[in-house]
Amino acid sequence: MSSDYLQLEQRLSDLLVMQALYSAIDLGVIDRLTAGPMTDARLAEAIAADPRATQHLLRLLGDEGIVQAAPGGGWTLTDYGTRFRPEVPGSLHGLVLSYVELLHPAYRRLRFSITTGQSGFLAAFQTGFYEHLARHPRVGAHFNNWMDTSSSDWLPALLRAYDFAPFRSFVDVGGSRGRLSAALLAAYPRMTGTLFDLDQALAEAPAVLAAAGVESRCECIAGSFFAAVPQGAELYLLSRVLFNWDDARAVAILKQVRAAMPPQGVLLVIDMALPDQGSAPAQTLTSLNLLALFGVPLRTVGEYRALLGRAGLSARRSDKIADTDLALFEAVPIAGRHP
Ligand SMILES: C[S@@+](CC[C@H](N)C(=O)[O-])C[C@H]1O[C@@H](n2cnc3c(N)ncnc32)[C@H](O)[C@@H]1O
């Protein structure tokens, strides 16, 4: 056996570690240790688990730097370990749960996705991604938590990259819990906003808006962007929405937005996009994730421009947002062309 075998085996074990971490979160290990240090035996009793098996799970979490021996005995969370609590800034809780509950089942059908170019998720669950979230609110809440914390990561860069000062009103289409809306309203005190998403995504939005002190300037409206989008705002935002949909449905969403925009309105599309030539390394896994979940790998910048054009919109600017893996497209209605 080659001497690097063990090292390579460890490198390939990430998926198993993720599954073990999922079990620890799901069983309540992270919750219990948040309350204070605990021995293996007390923890096993608290989560109604086998003591020996719990000990082995804790050892693995120790190897991964998630728990450590407490000075007075037992186990305690490390700083990294606290990142798996759902409510902390930069939480990794929603990401781990969503990887295991949503991505892993889709990846088990990756052969199907690669051979057909279609969604492995649909093949695994016999239902679309957002329909599945509507039917499983706990899983939906985990996904919304993931979107919420991951958007906090790039919002400062977006606010640096684009001047929102000319706008007095916006609609955040598919805005989830409202992290982007809250950041905009906090940065621009004369703005008002409308947060628009499916009912299932808006449950936690009032708390996010209230925490930013902007709830009086933001209306939350539940609805589907395939039916209609709230009308008449100066600015429309589509952040990380279009990359979930095939061309026909992406154009349908853009047409609804175009129909809601006043003639002088502006649409900002924020999405991950491949460069027209080649690919950026960080994007290759995302592209495969999107294929597995939605049957739509990442689009190029040129493909986004073409989609906008098909909906009667013209991209007058497209830029990479510095310090992020996202691109920003600023689009306006093409005069005389109706969607
Ligand atoms: C990938 S998330 C992005 C959320 C947020 N804009 C962000 O950048 O973090 C896509 C969002 O589209 C919403 N969505 C999916 N189908 C929708 C529909 N038919 N109408 C309105 N929103 C929808 C989802 O609920 C989800 O919040």
The ligand as an SDF file (V2000), in Angstrom:
LIG
                    3D

 27 29  0  0  0  0  0  0  0  0999 V2000
  -31.2950   30.9130   -2.8240 C   0  0  0  0  0  0  0  0  0  0  0  0
  -32.5110   31.7960   -1.9280 S   0  0  0  0  0  0  0  0  0  0  0  0
  -31.8400   33.4440   -1.9190 C   0  0  0  0  0  0  0  0  0  0  0  0
  -32.3890   34.2810   -0.8070 C   0  0  0  0  0  0  0  0  0  0  0  0
  -31.8450   35.7120   -0.7190 C   0  0  0  0  0  0  0  0  0  0  0  0
  -32.3010   36.5410   -1.8240 N   0  0  0  0  0  0  0  0  0  0  0  0
  -30.3260   35.6900   -0.6150 C   0  0  0  0  0  0  0  0  0  0  0  0
  -29.6240   36.1280   -1.5300 O   0  0  0  0  0  0  0  0  0  0  0  0
  -29.8360   35.2260    0.4440 O   0  0  0  0  0  0  0  0  0  0  0  0
  -33.8500   31.9260   -3.1170 C   0  0  0  0  0  0  0  0  0  0  0  0
  -35.1190   32.5080   -2.5430 C   0  0  0  0  0  0  0  0  0  0  0  0
  -36.1490   32.4540   -3.5590 O   0  0  0  0  0  0  0  0  0  0  0  0
  -37.3690   32.2180   -2.8920 C   0  0  0  0  0  0  0  0  0  0  0  0
  -38.3690   31.6720   -3.8090 N   0  0  0  0  0  0  0  0  0  0  0  0
  -38.3880   30.4280   -4.3700 C   0  0  0  0  0  0  0  0  0  0  0  0
  -39.4840   30.2830   -5.1370 N   0  0  0  0  0  0  0  0  0  0  0  0
  -40.1770   31.4570   -5.0490 C   0  0  0  0  0  0  0  0  0  0  0  0
  -41.3910   31.9130   -5.6290 C   0  0  0  0  0  0  0  0  0  0  0  0
  -42.1120   31.1330   -6.4510 N   0  0  0  0  0  0  0  0  0  0  0  0
  -41.7980   33.1860   -5.3570 N   0  0  0  0  0  0  0  0  0  0  0  0
  -41.0650   33.9830   -4.5190 C   0  0  0  0  0  0  0  0  0  0  0  0
  -39.8950   33.5980   -3.9400 N   0  0  0  0  0  0  0  0  0  0  0  0
  -39.4710   32.3440   -4.2050 C   0  0  0  0  0  0  0  0  0  0  0  0
  -36.9950   31.2240   -1.8060 C   0  0  0  0  0  0  0  0  0  0  0  0
  -37.9670   31.1120   -0.8010 O   0  0  0  0  0  0  0  0  0  0  0  0
  -35.6630   31.7740   -1.3280 C   0  0  0  0  0  0  0  0  0  0  0  0
  -35.8210   32.6640   -0.2560 O   0  0  0  0  0  0  0  0  0  0  0  0
  1  2  1  0
  2  3  1  0
  2 10  1  0
  3  4  1  0
  4  5  1  0
  5  6  1  0
  5  7  1  0
  7  8  2  0
  7  9  1  0
 10 11  1  0
 11 12  1  0
 11 26  1  0
 12 13  1  0
 13 14  1  0
 13 24  1  0
 14 15  1  0
 14 23  1  0
 15 16  2  0
 16 17  1  0
 17 18  1  0
 17 23  2  0
 18 19  1  0
 18 20  2  0
 20 21  1  0
 21 22  2  0
 22 23  1  0
 24 25  1  0
 24 26  1  0
 26 27  1  0
M  CHG  2   2   1   9  -1
M  END
$$$$
